Amino acid sequence: MYSMVLLGSIGATEIILIVLALLILFGGKKIPELMRGLGQGLHEFKKASQGNDANKNDSKDTQKELKN
């Protein structure tokens, strides 16, 4: 809840300043690499979290089969 309040108060000027600071710190070539790595990491996390749900369902099915 508190984070939504903070995100609501960020305006266009603040976003522009953040982007400029990132450009100065990392340079134009490094930012796409950083974002690509972040995207791949999020994709792997999402895939792993969905895989855990599937594994739980499989283990429940296996337990049911063993009981029968």
PEGIRA-V21794 format. One record per helix or strand. SS is the DSSP state (A for helix, B for strand). FROM is the first residue (numbers start at 0). LEN is the number of residues. If there is no record, write none. Layout:
SS:FROM:LEN
SS:FROM:LEN
This chain:
A:1:7
A:11:15
A:27:40
